[in-house]
Structure formats: C-alpha cells, structure tokens
C-alpha cells in the first residue's frame, strides 16, 4: 500500500488542479494528508525544518527585488518611448513595425520582464498603429504576444532565479547561459517577420515616409540615444555587475530596484500613489509565488520520502534512446503541461521531482535549466490557458477575432520549438559563456 502512495499523490494533485482548487493549498493539503499516512506524527517535526531550509535561501530575495524593478519600470513610461523610437527607425522597412515590437520586447524583457504588463502596453500602443498600416491581424497579434514573453529567457529572468535555486545552479551562470539562446530566439523572430513580409508584402507593409522625412538624422539620433540610454544603462549595471563578479544576483537585483526607482523619478512618473501601487503589485506577485513554493516544498518532501523519485527514475530509465530519449520525453511533457498550468506551478511542482533524476543521469543542470526555461516560455502562448493570449484579447479591437490570434501565435511557437532543438543539439551555446567567465 505504501508503495502506491506516490502515484496516488500525483493523481490526486492532477485531479484537484483540473477541478480548480488553488495550487498552493492543494499542494500543502496533499502533503499533510499523505505525510500523516506515510510517516505519522514524526512528519510534523521534519516539515518545518525543510520549509525553513528552502525559504531561508539568500538567492530567493532576488525574486521580489526583480519584480519590483520590473513593475517600477513599467510605470515609468519606458515602453512608450521605446516603441515610438523603434517605429521611426524600422518603420519604412517591410514588416518594420513588427521588427520594432520584437526589439522593444527584448529591451523590456531585459529591464522589466513583466509579461502581462508588456503585452498590454505594446498591445495598446503598437497594435492600433499596425492595424492602421494594414498589417495582417495574425502577424500583428502573434508578434506582440511572442515578443512579450521574451522576459522568460532574457536575463534577468524570474524563472531563471527560481530554477537556479531548485537545480542548485549559480543564478549568475544561468543568466549567462541563457543570454545566447535568448539572442538566437530574437534573431529567429526577426528573420521570420522579414521573410513573411517579403512573401506577403500586403500583410506587412512599410510606411510611406522614411524617418528622414519625419525627423532630421541628428534629431533622430538624439531621440534614439535618449530612449535607449536609460534602459541600456540599467541592464548593463545589473547584468554587468553579475557577469564580472562585482555583485551576487541578489545584490544586483537590489541595485536594479533602486535604479528603476531613480529612473522613474527622473522621468517624473514617481509619486506616493505610484510607489504604493508598485509595492502592492510586487507583494501580491511575490506572495503568490512563495505560497506555491511552500506547498511545493512540502509536497516534494513527502513525494521523495515515500520513494516517488525512485519510481520516477525507474520509469524514465525504461525510456528508449537513453539520455536523449529522456530529454525528449521530459520536454514533451513540459510542453503539454504548459498548455494547462502556469510556469511557476510547473517550476515548483515538476522540476523538483525531475532534479534528482537529471543528476542521476549525469545531465548538465545548467544546460537542462535553460532548456526548461525556453520550453516553459511557450506556456504563455499555447491554448487553452495561454496567459499572453488572455491579455492580448483584452486590448484587441472587436475586428480581431480569437481564432486570428491563435493562428498568429502558431509560427512563433514553432520558432520556439526550433530554438529548443538548436540548443539541444548544440549545448555549447548555453555552456560556453559561463565557462569562459567562471572557468
């Protein structure tokens, strides 16, 4: 009977989540119930120590700081200036507005990383302009949704911080390891847009006026410099201090949070109401994430204590194709789960179960973590619970249908799959930069 408890735990978890029970309380409740059955009252002496050990990790302090940094920058009006400037630079090019959205999405990913705010901001500002220029509804909505999810792979990324804590990998090394894959993904997005615009010029036209018609080269250069310098400076300060060993990721996050506040103040967007709103949003998101982490920690303790990891190792050991077969299976499972669960839930529930198996198989945890991060990025785009699609639908005019949005994200999900295959075949794209920096 005891041998079947891990499987019963997993089945009960899946059923209760599908019914709609809150994930955090489902995880904690199941942990208490099965912990009592499997270990008796001794379980309540072990559980607090395990939770304290996980929650006292210094790395996790970076999570609320990076969230604060992102929310604060979102309130600063940075996105509006970037979109206007990039539209001037790329507007005449076929598909130039879509390229601008990808570039701005990458900049916002490295400075804010708040997916929902990015989708809404770029949807409100750039979507009406793209539709006015007769862009196809599919390309316009798909580009905005895909570009808004770049914050999951472009450092500093919240999910990379969480994965580093779970997998036991340096967050600084993860940031460096994810940098090249993130740039590859951006390049693939832009390449697809340019090819699409070349094959379908009527669906992605350029503007009729060049940037020189609208502004002089000197004035345009000054505007580009003014728009790009603040976010670029903040990004270089945060990531540069980590890459060159000046600060830990947590210390760099504190510097980023302070820099975001100063930048918002310089732009005259900071007041007591804004600060209160930023702190409230940060507290809400952090509390939600850490409540799930508490429940997942308790669930993982009971699951492994009952021998669940051994069962998982045995099941994955029977997969054909050896290590590559296991990687393919795990990536497939994570992709399917991403259609139904949030990335935080997957990170806290599934990854802790896989971590011992990955270590047992001798798979590089740094490389595996970046693969997971790139895979989970699709969870924002895949129906029926693609959150980027929900946000996008909320700001779309009535003329844009839900099916057009779904068709628009299909090429970008395929591109993410191509990027995942490239990183899987060439692990050096992840491991080279951390090896050069750290040795």
C-alpha positions in Angstrom: 0.0 0.0 0.0 2.8 2.4 0.9 4.5 1.8 -2.4 1.4 3.2 -4.2 1.2 6.4 -2.2 3.5 8.5 -4.5 1.4 7.6 -7.5 -1.8 8.4 -5.6 -0.4 11.7 -4.6 0.4 12.6 -8.2 -3.0 11.5 -9.4 -4.8 13.4 -6.7 -2.8 16.5 -7.5 -3.7 16.4 -11.2 -7.4 15.8 -10.4 -7.7 18.6 -7.9 -5.9 21.1 -10.0 -8.1 20.3 -13.0 -11.2 20.7 -10.8 -9.9 24.2 -10.0 -8.6 24.1 -6.4 -5.9 26.7 -5.7 -2.5 25.1 -6.5 -0.7 26.3 -3.3 -3.3 24.9 -0.9 -3.7 21.7 -2.9 0.0 21.0 -2.7 0.1 21.8 1.0 -3.1 19.8 1.8 -2.0 16.7 -0.1 1.4 16.9 1.6 -0.1 17.0 5.1 -2.6 14.2 4.3 -0.2 11.7 2.7 2.6 12.7 5.1 0.4 11.7 8.0 -0.3 8.4 6.3 3.3 7.6 5.4 5.2 9.0 8.4 2.8 9.6 11.2 3.2 12.5 13.6 7.0 12.5 13.1 6.3 14.2 9.8 5.4 17.4 11.6 8.9 17.6 13.2 10.6 17.2 9.8 8.4 19.6 7.7 9.2 22.9 9.4 13.0 22.3 9.1 12.6 21.5 5.4 10.5 24.6 4.7 12.9 26.8 6.7 15.8 25.5 4.8 14.2 26.3 1.5 12.8 29.7 2.4 15.9 31.0 4.1 17.9 30.8 0.9 19.5 34.2 0.1 19.0 33.7 -3.6 15.2 33.9 -3.3 15.5 37.5 -2.1 16.2 38.4 -5.7 12.7 37.5 -6.7 10.8 40.3 -5.1 13.6 42.8 -6.0 13.5 41.9 -9.7 9.7 42.0 -9.6 9.8 45.5 -8.0 12.3 46.6 -10.6 10.1 45.4 -13.5 6.8 46.9 -12.1 8.5 50.2 -11.4 10.0 50.4 -14.9 6.6 49.6 -16.3 5.1 52.6 -14.5 7.9 54.8 -15.8 6.5 55.0 -19.4 9.7 53.4 -20.8 7.8 51.2 -23.3 6.0 54.1 -25.0 9.3 55.9 -25.7 11.0 52.8 -27.0 8.1 51.8 -29.3 7.9 55.3 -30.8 11.6 55.4 -31.4 11.9 52.0 -32.9 9.0 52.7 -35.1 10.9 55.6 -36.6 14.0 53.5 -37.1 12.4 50.5 -38.8 9.1 51.9 -40.0 10.0 52.1 -43.7 11.1 48.5 -43.8 8.6 45.9 -44.8 7.5 44.4 -41.6 9.4 47.1 -39.8 6.7 47.7 -37.2 6.7 44.1 -36.2 10.5 44.1 -36.1 10.2 47.2 -33.8 7.9 45.3 -31.5 10.4 42.4 -31.2 13.3 44.8 -30.5 11.3 46.7 -27.8 10.1 43.3 -26.4 13.7 42.3 -26.0 14.6 45.6 -24.3 11.7 45.3 -21.9 12.5 41.7 -21.2 16.0 42.7 -20.0 14.7 45.6 -18.0 11.2 44.7 -16.8 10.4 41.0 -17.5 6.7 41.5 -16.5 4.9 39.6 -19.3 1.3 40.8 -18.6 2.3 44.5 -18.5 4.4 44.2 -21.6 1.5 42.6 -23.6 -1.0 45.2 -22.5 1.4 48.1 -23.1 2.6 47.0 -26.5 -0.9 46.0 -27.5 -2.4 49.3 -26.6 0.3 51.3 -28.3 1.5 49.3 -31.3 -1.5 47.2 -32.3 -3.7 50.1 -33.5 -0.8 51.5 -35.5 -0.1 48.2 -37.1 -3.7 47.6 -38.0 -3.9 51.2 -39.4 -1.0 50.3 -41.7 -2.9 47.2 -42.8 -0.8 44.6 -41.1 -2.5 41.2 -41.0 -4.2 40.5 -37.8 -2.3 37.2 -37.3 1.1 38.8 -37.7 0.3 41.8 -35.5 -1.1 39.9 -32.6 1.3 37.0 -32.8 4.3 39.3 -32.8 3.2 41.3 -29.8 2.4 38.1 -27.8 5.6 36.4 -28.7 7.8 39.5 -28.1 6.2 40.0 -24.7 7.2 36.5 -23.5 11.0 37.1 -24.1 11.3 38.1 -20.5 11.3 34.4 -19.5 14.6 33.7 -21.3 16.3 37.1 -21.5 18.1 37.7 -18.2 17.4 38.9 -15.6 14.5 36.4 -15.6 12.5 35.4 -12.6 12.2 31.8 -13.7 16.0 31.5 -14.0 16.3 32.7 -10.4 13.8 30.0 -9.3 15.4 27.3 -11.4 18.8 28.1 -10.1 17.5 27.6 -6.5 15.8 24.4 -7.3 18.5 22.8 -9.5 21.4 24.0 -7.4 23.0 26.1 -10.2 24.5 29.5 -9.9 22.0 32.2 -10.9 24.8 34.2 -12.5 25.8 31.2 -14.6 22.2 30.7 -15.6 21.9 34.3 -16.7 25.0 34.0 -18.8 23.9 30.6 -20.2 20.5 32.0 -21.3 21.9 35.0 -23.0 22.9 33.4 -26.3 19.7 31.3 -26.6 17.7 34.4 -26.0 19.6 36.3 -28.7 19.1 33.3 -31.1 15.3 33.4 -30.4 15.1 37.2 -31.1 17.1 36.6 -34.3 14.7 33.9 -35.4 11.7 36.0 -34.7 13.1 38.9 -36.8 14.1 36.5 -39.6 10.6 35.0 -39.8 9.0 38.5 -39.9 11.3 39.7 -42.7 10.7 36.5 -44.7 6.9 36.7 -44.1 6.9 40.4 -45.1 8.9 39.6 -48.3 6.5 36.8 -49.3 3.3 38.7 -48.2 4.1 42.5 -48.7 0.4 43.4 -48.4 0.2 41.8 -45.0 3.3 43.7 -43.6 3.8 46.9 -45.5 6.3 49.6 -44.6 5.4 53.2 -44.0 5.3 55.6 -46.9 7.6 58.1 -45.3 11.2 57.5 -44.3 12.5 58.5 -40.9 14.4 61.4 -42.6 11.1 62.8 -43.8 9.7 62.9 -40.3 12.9 64.0 -38.4 16.4 65.1 -39.3 19.2 62.5 -38.8 20.7 64.5 -35.9 17.3 64.8 -34.1 16.5 61.1 -34.7 19.9 60.1 -33.4 19.4 62.2 -30.3 16.0 60.7 -29.7 17.3 57.1 -30.1 20.1 57.9 -27.7 17.7 59.4 -25.2 15.3 56.5 -25.4 17.9 53.7 -25.3 20.4 55.0 -22.8 18.3 54.7 -19.6 17.2 51.0 -20.0 20.5 50.0 -21.5 22.4 51.6 -18.6 20.2 49.8 -16.1 20.6 46.5 -17.9 24.4 46.8 -18.1 24.6 47.8 -14.5 22.5 44.8 -13.3 23.9 42.1 -15.6 27.4 43.5 -15.8 27.8 43.5 -12.1 26.8 39.8 -12.1 28.9 38.8 -15.1 32.1 40.4 -13.8 31.7 39.2 -10.3 31.1 42.6 -8.7 27.8 41.6 -7.1 25.7 38.5 -6.5 22.4 38.2 -8.3 20.6 39.3 -5.2 22.8 42.3 -4.7 22.4 43.2 -8.4 18.6 42.9 -8.0 18.7 45.4 -5.2 20.8 47.8 -7.4 18.3 47.3 -10.2 15.3 48.0 -7.9 17.0 51.3 -6.8 17.9 52.2 -10.3 14.3 51.6 -11.5 13.0 53.9 -8.8 15.6 56.6 -9.7 14.7 56.3 -13.4 11.0 56.6 -12.7 11.7 59.7 -10.6 13.9 61.3 -13.3 11.0 60.7 -15.8 8.7 62.5 -13.3 6.4 59.5 -13.1 7.1 58.7 -9.4 4.7 59.8 -6.6 3.3 58.3 -3.5 0.4 56.6 -5.3 2.7 55.1 -7.9 5.0 53.8 -5.2 2.1 52.3 -3.3 0.8 50.6 -6.4 4.3 49.2 -7.3 4.7 47.8 -3.8 1.2 46.4 -3.7 1.8 44.6 -7.1 5.2 43.3 -6.0 3.8 42.0 -2.7 0.9 40.3 -4.4 3.0 38.5 -7.1 5.7 37.6 -4.6 3.2 36.2 -2.1 1.5 34.1 -4.7 4.8 32.6 -5.9 6.1 31.9 -2.4 2.8 30.3 -1.3 3.2 27.9 -4.2 6.8 27.4 -3.2 5.8 26.5 0.4 3.2 24.0 -0.8 5.6 22.5 -3.4 8.4 22.1 -0.8 6.1 20.2 1.5 4.7 18.1 -1.4 8.2 17.3 -2.7 9.4 16.3 0.8 6.6 13.7 1.1 6.8 12.6 -2.5 10.5 11.8 -2.2 10.2 10.4 1.3 7.7 7.9 0.0 10.0 6.8 -2.8 8.5 8.8 -5.6 11.8 9.8 -7.0 12.9 6.2 -7.2 9.7 5.3 -9.1 10.3 8.3 -11.5 13.9 7.1 -12.1 12.8 3.6 -12.9 10.1 4.9 -15.3 12.4 7.2 -17.1 15.1 4.6 -17.2 12.9 2.4 -19.3 12.5 5.1 -21.9 14.2 4.2 -25.2 17.0 6.3 -26.6 19.0 6.7 -23.3 19.6 10.2 -22.1 18.4 11.8 -25.3 15.1 9.9 -25.1 14.6 11.1 -21.5 15.3 14.7 -22.6 12.8 14.4 -25.5 10.2 12.9 -23.2 10.6 15.5 -20.4 10.5 18.4 -22.9 7.3 16.9 -24.4 5.7 16.6 -21.0 6.6 20.1 -20.0 5.2 21.5 -23.3 1.9 19.7 -22.7 1.7 20.8 -19.1 2.4 24.4 -20.3 -1.0 24.3 -22.1 -2.8 23.9 -18.7 -0.5 25.2 -15.9 1.3 28.4 -15.2 5.1 28.4 -15.4 5.5 29.0 -11.7 3.4 26.0 -10.9 5.4 23.7 -13.3 8.6 25.1 -11.9 7.7 24.3 -8.3 5.9 21.1 -8.8 7.5 19.2 -11.7 11.1 20.4 -11.7 11.9 19.3 -8.1 10.8 15.8 -9.0 13.0 15.8 -12.0 16.1 17.3 -10.4 17.3 14.1 -8.8 16.7 12.1 -12.0 18.6 14.6 -14.0 21.5 14.4 -11.6 21.4 10.6 -11.7 21.6 10.6 -15.5 24.6 12.9 -15.5 22.9 15.7 -17.4 24.4 19.2 -17.1 21.9 21.0 -14.8 22.8 24.4 -16.3 22.0 23.3 -19.8 18.9 21.5 -18.7 17.6 24.5 -16.8 17.9 26.7 -19.9 16.1 24.1 -21.9 13.3 24.1 -19.3 13.2 27.9 -19.4 12.9 28.0 -23.2 10.3 25.3 -23.2 8.1 27.0 -20.5 8.1 30.2 -22.5 5.6 28.5 -24.8 3.2 28.1 -21.9 2.2 31.8 -22.3 1.2 31.2 -25.9 -0.4 27.8 -26.1 -4.2 27.5 -25.7 -6.3 26.9 -23.8 -4.6 28.8 -20.9 -2.0 30.9 -22.7 -1.9 34.0 -20.5 -0.4 36.2 -23.2 -3.4 35.5 -25.3 -5.8 36.4 -22.5 -4.0 39.8 -22.0 -3.9 40.3 -25.8 -7.6 39.7 -26.2 -8.4 42.2 -23.5 -6.8 45.1 -25.5 -7.7 43.9 -29.1 -10.4 45.8 -31.0 -13.5 43.8 -32.0 -12.3 43.4 -35.5 -9.6 41.0 -34.3 -11.0 37.5 -33.6 -9.7 34.9 -31.2 -9.0 32.5 -34.0 -6.8 35.1 -35.7 -4.9 35.4 -32.5 -4.4 31.7 -32.3 -3.3 31.4 -35.9 -0.9 34.3 -35.3 1.0 32.6 -32.4 1.4 29.2 -34.2 4.6 30.3 -36.2 6.2 31.8 -33.1 5.5 28.6 -31.0 7.1 26.7 -33.9 10.1 29.1 -33.8 10.5 28.5 -30.1 10.5 24.8 -30.9 13.2 25.3 -33.5 15.3 27.3 -30.9 14.8 24.5 -28.4 16.1 21.9 -30.9 19.1 24.1 -31.7 20.0 24.5 -28.0 19.5 20.7 -27.5 21.8 19.8 -30.4 24.4 22.4 -29.5 24.7 22.5 -25.7 27.8 24.7 -26.1 25.5 27.6 -26.9 24.5 27.5 -23.3 27.7 26.4 -21.5 30.3 28.3 -23.5 29.8 31.8 -22.0 29.6 30.6 -18.3 32.7 28.5 -18.9 34.6 31.5 -20.3 33.6 33.7 -17.4 33.8 31.3 -14.5 36.1 28.6 -15.9 
